[in-house]
Amino acid sequence: MPNWNALKSLNHHPLTRLFELDNERVSKMTQNVAGLRIDMSKTHLGDEQLDAFIAIAKEMDLLGKRETLLSGAIINPTEERSALHITERGLGDEQAVAEAKLLQNRMKALIEAIDAGAMGDIKHILHVGIGGSALGPKLLMDALGREDAKYDVAIVSNVDGAAMAEAVKDFDPQKTLLAVASKTFTTTETLMNAQTAMDWMTQGGVSDAIGRVIALTANPEKALEFGIDESRILPFNENVGGRYSLWCSIGFPAAIGLGWDAYEEILQGAAAMDANFANSDLTENAPVLAAFADLYYTQITGAQTRAIFAYDERLRLLPDYLQQLEMESNGKSVTSEGEPIDYASSPITWGGVGTDAQHAVFQLLHQGTHVIPVEFIASKTPGHDFDPIHHETLLTNCFAQGAALMAGRDNDDKARSYEGNRPSVTILIEDVTPATLGALIAYYEHRTFVNAVMLGINPFDQYGVELGKEIAKKISNEGPSGFDPSTSALMKAAFE
């Protein structure tokens, strides 16, 4: 494993000193990629730190691992799989790219048929999935579908029936199309919600509810067993991981809700970030540099969390999306070879929306005992037509928070003193468009991968989610006996 002690032994200047030492720091530490301005100048990465990280990257064969990922070779050793989400954006193994394009064209043809009335008078799209089968489509629709969506789109993930009730309360069952998204088509919560949705449609007068169902899956045989006609099954490659799957048919609700042109722009935006990651030197590679900063704070300063605040209401679901992407990918305690690690892996990802969060959690960020790296994301262009003062106030608050975290302010009254020297990154987007959102998501995907490579772990499996599922099935099948006293007592209190 890399020798992090070499990094620890370097000079670690305060942020204000780094600016004093280099009057070109802003330009050197800012990347402009695919409509995103990524300003990392308020991090503690100096020239020495960057050189040390590049040395570690060579030691961990980052360039070789990048080539393995891009070529479509096996990059997920525990499951002996490649990771083909990038091929959905047109990069990587030529055959896999061609196959992805064929499946995308199949989805496009089905959407065109639905738009033309082939499945009746459809006004509403009800999408059921969970995890990566829901978070990505929900983010896309919430960010981009507020004004110009072609259909009413509701996305249900929670098995709690209250979520389904909320989703369909304004839907007409006779004008609703149901999309069932499950990679394996065996996910308990998703299939339960699908059955509930079909029952709701039947009770609403739909004579053939299964005829209104579209399957989004890497296991089309299971969808056929469920009763869905082959013409309404949209497959994708099983080597596209769940949390990386909005680029394939899992993105169906966005593709139909926003329109195919918008969906293609999402893919193109991601491809522009792919090009930066695939072709740029490490010193000019936006996802790589971001990962270096992540690793500095987890490995050198001991930060256990990373906070993300979207200063744009359209991006309010981005922290939720990134929680799964980062913590399910890199929340591991063993290396790719199965050896235990004795250093931090993924930080805890959390966040919220500015300016709301300023009045909720920023007290801790500025004056708490935890030093937490913060990421601010804002758009130059507002998402509304109200008085521009709204957007000006939003942006000034965003920039002020980063400045205050860095500068701090001393006061004789220590309760009013700010330590300062607290790091932040600001990502300024031209506008929240399909292309820039696609680029932003791809940026975080590649950043997550680089973190994993530098830590020697596998970001593409997720065995940590299995034990809870197994115990839940055991509880359902066996009742309260055979468990710890607390669990047994809870079941008796709830079910008896």
C-alpha positions in Angstrom: 0.0 0.0 0.0 1.2 3.6 -0.6 3.4 5.3 1.9 1.1 8.0 3.2 3.9 9.0 5.6 5.7 10.8 2.8 2.7 13.1 2.5 2.4 13.6 6.2 6.0 14.8 6.4 5.5 17.7 4.0 5.0 21.3 4.9 1.2 21.9 5.4 0.6 25.6 5.0 -2.6 27.3 6.0 -4.9 28.2 3.1 -4.2 31.9 3.3 -0.4 31.2 3.2 -0.8 29.1 0.0 -2.3 32.1 -1.7 0.5 34.3 -0.5 3.1 31.9 -1.8 1.5 31.6 -5.3 -0.3 34.5 -7.0 -1.4 32.2 -9.8 -2.9 29.7 -7.4 -6.5 30.3 -8.5 -5.8 29.6 -12.2 -3.5 26.6 -11.4 -6.1 25.0 -9.1 -9.2 25.7 -11.3 -10.4 23.3 -14.0 -12.8 24.4 -16.7 -14.4 21.2 -18.1 -17.7 20.6 -19.9 -19.4 23.7 -18.6 -18.1 23.3 -15.1 -15.7 25.6 -13.3 -14.1 23.6 -10.5 -12.2 25.8 -8.1 -10.0 23.8 -5.8 -7.8 26.7 -4.7 -9.3 26.7 -1.2 -8.0 23.2 -0.5 -4.6 22.4 1.2 -3.1 20.9 -1.9 0.1 22.6 -2.7 2.8 21.7 -5.3 4.5 19.3 -2.9 1.3 17.6 -2.1 0.3 17.2 -5.7 3.8 15.7 -6.5 3.4 13.2 -3.7 -0.1 12.2 -4.8 1.1 11.7 -8.4 3.9 9.4 -7.0 1.3 7.4 -5.1 -0.9 7.3 -8.2 2.0 5.7 -10.1 2.6 3.3 -7.2 -1.0 2.2 -7.3 -1.0 2.0 -11.1 -3.8 4.6 -11.6 -3.1 5.0 -15.3 -3.1 1.2 -15.8 -6.4 0.8 -13.8 -7.9 3.6 -15.8 -7.0 1.8 -19.0 -8.5 -1.4 -17.6 -11.7 0.4 -16.8 -11.9 2.1 -20.2 -11.0 -1.0 -22.2 -13.8 -3.1 -20.8 -11.5 -5.6 -19.1 -12.2 -7.0 -15.7 -12.0 -4.2 -13.1 -14.3 -5.8 -10.5 -12.3 -8.7 -9.2 -14.7 -10.1 -6.6 -17.4 -10.6 -9.2 -15.0 -11.0 -12.1 -16.7 -8.3 -14.1 -15.9 -5.3 -16.2 -17.7 -2.0 -15.4 -19.4 -0.9 -18.6 -21.3 2.3 -17.6 -18.9 4.4 -19.7 -19.8 2.5 -22.8 -23.3 3.8 -22.5 -21.7 7.2 -23.2 -19.8 6.0 -26.3 -16.3 5.4 -24.7 -14.5 2.1 -24.3 -14.6 -1.3 -25.9 -16.0 -0.9 -29.4 -18.3 -4.0 -29.3 -19.7 -3.0 -25.9 -20.3 0.5 -27.2 -22.1 -0.8 -30.2 -24.3 -3.1 -28.1 -25.1 -0.2 -25.7 -26.1 1.9 -28.7 -28.4 -0.8 -30.0 -30.2 -1.1 -26.7 -30.5 2.7 -26.4 -32.1 2.7 -29.9 -34.5 0.0 -28.7 -35.5 2.3 -25.8 -35.8 5.2 -28.2 -38.1 3.3 -30.5 -40.4 2.2 -27.6 -40.6 5.8 -26.4 -41.5 7.0 -29.9 -44.2 4.4 -30.0 -45.6 5.5 -26.6 -45.5 9.1 -27.7 -47.4 8.1 -30.8 -50.2 6.5 -28.7 -49.3 2.8 -29.2 -50.1 2.1 -25.5 -53.1 4.4 -25.3 -53.6 7.8 -23.9 -50.6 8.0 -21.5 -50.2 11.1 -19.3 -48.4 9.6 -16.3 -45.2 7.5 -15.8 -44.9 5.6 -12.6 -41.4 4.3 -12.1 -40.7 1.8 -9.3 -37.1 0.8 -8.3 -34.7 1.2 -5.4 -31.2 2.3 -4.9 -29.5 3.1 -8.2 -32.6 2.1 -10.0 -34.4 5.1 -8.5 -31.8 7.7 -7.3 -30.5 8.6 -10.7 -33.8 9.0 -12.5 -35.2 10.9 -9.6 -32.2 13.3 -9.7 -32.6 13.9 -13.4 -36.3 14.5 -13.3 -36.2 16.8 -10.3 -33.3 18.9 -11.7 -34.5 19.0 -15.4 -38.2 18.2 -15.5 -39.7 21.0 -13.5 -41.2 22.9 -16.4 -40.9 21.1 -19.7 -41.6 17.4 -18.8 -43.7 15.7 -21.4 -45.4 13.4 -18.9 -46.1 13.5 -15.2 -43.3 11.3 -13.7 -43.3 9.8 -10.2 -40.6 7.6 -8.9 -41.3 5.3 -6.0 -38.5 3.4 -4.1 -39.6 3.0 -0.5 -41.6 -0.2 0.3 -43.6 2.0 2.7 -47.1 2.1 1.1 -47.3 5.8 2.0 -44.7 6.5 -0.7 -46.9 4.8 -3.3 -50.0 6.6 -2.1 -48.3 10.0 -2.4 -47.0 9.2 -5.9 -50.3 8.2 -7.4 -52.7 10.5 -5.6 -53.1 12.8 -8.6 -52.6 10.1 -11.3 -55.4 8.6 -13.4 -54.7 4.8 -13.4 -56.2 4.5 -16.9 -53.6 7.0 -18.2 -50.6 5.6 -16.3 -47.7 3.6 -17.6 -45.7 1.5 -15.1 -41.9 1.1 -15.4 -40.3 -1.5 -13.2 -36.6 -1.0 -12.8 -34.6 -3.8 -11.3 -31.2 -5.1 -12.5 -32.0 -8.7 -11.4 -35.8 -8.4 -11.4 -35.8 -10.1 -8.1 -35.6 -7.1 -5.8 -38.2 -7.6 -3.0 -39.2 -3.9 -2.5 -39.4 -3.2 -6.2 -41.5 -6.2 -7.1 -43.8 -5.6 -4.1 -44.3 -2.0 -5.3 -44.9 -3.2 -8.8 -47.6 -5.5 -7.8 -49.3 -2.8 -5.6 -49.2 -0.4 -8.6 -50.8 -3.0 -10.9 -53.5 -3.7 -8.3 -54.1 0.1 -8.1 -54.4 0.2 -11.9 -56.8 -2.8 -11.9 -59.0 -1.2 -9.3 -59.0 1.9 -11.4 -60.5 0.2 -14.3 -57.5 -1.0 -16.3 -58.4 -4.5 -17.6 -54.9 -5.6 -18.5 -52.5 -3.9 -16.0 -49.5 -6.1 -17.0 -50.0 -4.8 -20.6 -49.1 -1.3 -19.2 -45.8 -2.4 -17.7 -42.3 -1.8 -19.0 -39.3 -3.7 -17.6 -35.9 -2.1 -17.2 -33.5 -4.9 -16.3 -30.3 -6.9 -17.0 -32.3 -10.1 -16.5 -35.0 -10.1 -19.2 -35.8 -13.8 -18.5 -37.1 -12.9 -15.1 -39.2 -10.1 -16.6 -40.7 -12.5 -19.0 -41.6 -14.8 -16.1 -43.2 -11.9 -14.4 -45.5 -11.7 -17.4 -44.1 -8.7 -19.3 -44.1 -9.0 -23.1 -40.7 -9.1 -24.7 -41.5 -6.0 -26.7 -41.8 -4.0 -23.5 -38.6 -5.2 -21.9 -35.6 -2.8 -22.1 -32.5 -4.8 -21.3 -29.1 -3.5 -20.3 -25.7 -5.2 -19.8 -25.3 -6.9 -16.4 -21.9 -5.2 -16.1 -23.5 -1.8 -15.7 -23.6 -1.4 -12.0 -26.8 -0.3 -10.3 -25.5 3.1 -9.0 -24.0 3.7 -12.4 -27.1 2.8 -14.4 -28.9 6.0 -15.2 -27.1 6.0 -18.5 -28.8 2.8 -19.7 -32.5 1.8 -19.7 -32.8 2.6 -16.0 -32.9 6.2 -17.3 -36.1 5.5 -19.1 -38.3 7.9 -17.0 -35.9 10.7 -17.8 -35.7 9.7 -21.5 -39.4 9.7 -21.9 -40.2 12.5 -19.4 -37.6 15.0 -20.7 -37.6 13.8 -24.3 -35.0 11.8 -26.2 -33.0 14.9 -27.3 -32.5 16.0 -23.7 -31.5 12.5 -22.7 -28.9 12.4 -25.4 -27.5 15.7 -24.2 -27.1 14.1 -20.7 -25.1 11.3 -22.3 -23.0 13.8 -24.3 -22.3 15.9 -21.2 -21.0 12.8 -19.4 -18.9 11.9 -22.5 -17.2 15.3 -22.3 -16.2 14.6 -18.7 -15.1 11.1 -19.8 -12.8 12.7 -22.3 -11.1 14.8 -19.6 -10.7 11.8 -17.4 -9.5 9.5 -20.1 -7.1 11.8 -22.0 -5.8 14.5 -19.6 -2.5 14.4 -17.7 -3.0 13.8 -14.0 -2.2 17.5 -13.2 -5.1 18.7 -15.5 -7.5 15.9 -14.8 -10.5 17.2 -12.9 -11.7 14.0 -11.3 -8.2 12.9 -10.4 -7.4 16.2 -8.7 -10.7 16.1 -6.8 -9.8 12.6 -5.5 -6.4 13.9 -4.4 -8.1 16.5 -2.2 -10.5 13.9 -0.9 -7.6 11.6 0.1 -5.7 14.5 1.7 -8.5 15.1 4.2 -9.3 11.4 4.9 -5.7 10.2 5.1 -3.7 13.2 6.3 -6.1 15.3 8.5 -8.4 12.4 9.6 -11.6 14.0 8.3 -14.4 11.4 8.6 -17.1 13.2 6.6 -17.4 15.4 3.5 -20.3 17.8 3.1 -21.9 18.9 -0.2 -24.2 21.9 -0.5 -26.1 22.7 -3.7 -26.8 26.4 -3.9 -29.5 25.6 -6.5 -32.9 24.1 -5.7 -32.7 22.1 -8.9 -29.8 20.1 -7.5 -31.3 19.5 -4.1 -31.2 15.7 -4.6 -27.5 15.6 -5.6 -26.3 14.9 -2.0 -28.7 12.0 -1.8 -27.4 10.6 -5.1 -23.8 11.0 -4.1 -24.3 9.3 -0.8 -25.0 6.0 -2.6 -22.4 6.6 -5.3 -19.6 7.3 -2.9 -20.4 5.3 0.2 -21.7 2.1 -1.5 -18.7 2.2 -3.8 -15.9 2.9 -1.3 -17.3 2.1 2.1 -15.1 -1.0 2.3 -12.8 -2.5 4.9 -10.7 -4.8 2.7 -8.5 -4.3 -0.3 -9.3 -5.7 -3.8 -7.4 -8.8 -2.8 -9.5 -9.3 0.4 -6.8 -8.1 2.9 -8.0 -5.9 5.8 -7.1 -2.2 5.6 -5.9 -0.2 8.6 -6.7 3.3 7.2 -9.8 5.2 6.3 -11.8 4.4 3.2 -14.8 6.4 2.2 -15.7 9.4 4.2 -19.4 9.8 5.2 -21.0 11.9 2.5 -23.8 14.3 3.6 -25.1 17.7 2.7 -28.1 19.8 1.9 -29.3 22.9 0.1 -28.1 26.5 0.5 -29.3 28.8 1.9 -31.4 26.5 4.1 -28.3 24.7 5.4 -26.7 27.9 6.5 -29.4 28.2 9.2 -29.1 24.5 10.2 -25.6 23.0 10.2 -23.1 25.7 9.3 -22.5 26.6 12.9 -20.6 23.3 13.2 -18.8 23.8 9.9 -17.4 27.2 11.0 -16.9 26.7 14.8 -17.2 23.0 15.6 -14.4 20.8 16.6 -14.7 18.7 13.4 -12.9 20.0 10.4 -15.1 19.0 7.4 -14.2 19.5 3.8 -17.1 21.3 2.1 -18.2 21.4 -1.5 -20.4 24.1 -2.9 -22.2 23.7 -6.2 -23.9 26.7 -7.8 -25.2 27.8 -11.2 -24.5 31.1 -13.0 -28.0 31.0 -14.5 -31.0 30.9 -12.3 -33.8 28.4 -12.6 -36.6 30.9 -12.4 -37.8 34.3 -13.8 -38.3 36.1 -10.6 -36.4 39.2 -9.6 -32.6 38.6 -10.2 -32.0 39.7 -6.6 -32.9 36.1 -5.6 -30.1 34.6 -7.6 -27.6 37.3 -6.7 -28.3 36.7 -3.0 -28.0 33.0 -3.5 -24.6 33.2 -5.2 -23.2 35.8 -2.8 -24.1 33.6 0.1 -22.4 30.6 -1.5 -19.2 32.5 -2.2 -19.3 34.1 1.3 -19.4 30.8 3.0 -16.3 29.5 1.3 -14.4 32.8 2.0 -15.5 32.7 5.7 -14.4 29.1 6.1 -11.0 29.9 4.8 -10.3 33.3 6.4 -11.9 32.9 9.8 -11.9 35.9 12.2 -10.4 36.3 15.6 -12.3 37.9 18.5 -11.5 38.5 22.1 -14.8 36.9 22.8 -14.0 33.3 21.9 -17.6 32.4 21.4 -17.5 34.9 18.4 -14.1 33.7 17.1 -13.7 31.7 13.9 -10.7 29.5 13.5 -10.6 29.6 9.7 -8.3 27.5 7.6 -11.2 25.3 6.7 -11.2 23.8 3.2 -13.8 24.1 0.5 -14.3 23.5 -3.2 -16.7 25.5 -5.4 -18.2 24.1 -8.6 -19.8 26.9 -10.7 -22.0 25.6 -13.5 -23.0 27.7 -16.5 -26.5 26.5 -16.1 -28.3 23.3 -14.9 -28.9 21.8 -18.3 -28.9 18.1 -19.4 -25.3 18.4 -20.6 -23.9 20.0 -17.5 -25.8 17.7 -15.2 -24.5 14.7 -17.2 -20.9 16.1 -16.9 -21.3 16.7 -13.2 -22.5 13.1 -12.4 -19.7 11.6 -14.6 -17.2 13.8 -12.7 -18.3 12.3 -9.4 -18.2 8.8 -10.9 -14.6 9.1 -12.0 -13.6 10.8 -8.8 -15.0 7.9 -6.9 -13.1 5.4 -9.0 -9.8 7.3 -8.5 -10.3 7.3 -4.8 -10.8 3.5 -4.9 -7.7 2.9 -6.9 -5.6 5.1 -4.7 -6.9 3.1 -1.6 -6.5 -0.3 -3.3 -10.2 -1.2 -2.9 -12.8 -2.4 -5.3 -15.6 0.2 -5.9 -17.9 -2.0 -8.0 -19.2 -4.6 -5.5 -21.6 -4.0 -2.6 -21.7 -7.0 -0.4 -22.4 -4.9 2.6 -26.1 -4.6 1.7 -26.8 -8.3 1.7 -26.8 -9.3 5.3 -29.7 -7.1 6.3 -31.7 -8.4 3.4 -31.0 -12.0 4.4 -32.1 -11.3 8.0 -35.3 -9.5 6.8 -36.3 -12.6 4.8 -35.5 -14.8 7.8 -37.7 -12.7 10.0 -40.5 -12.9 7.5 -40.2 -16.6 7.2 -39.5 -17.7 10.8 -41.1 -15.0 13.0 -39.6 -13.7 16.3 -37.8 -16.9 17.4 -34.1 -17.5 16.9 -33.0 -13.8 17.1 -31.3 -11.7 19.7 -33.6 -10.7 22.6 -34.0 -7.1 21.4 -35.0 -8.0 17.9 -37.4 -10.7 19.1 -39.0 -8.3 21.5 -39.4 -5.6 18.8 -41.1 -8.1 16.5 -43.5 -9.2 19.2 -44.3 -5.6 20.1 -45.0 -4.8 16.4 -46.7 -7.9 15.1 -48.5 -9.5 18.0 
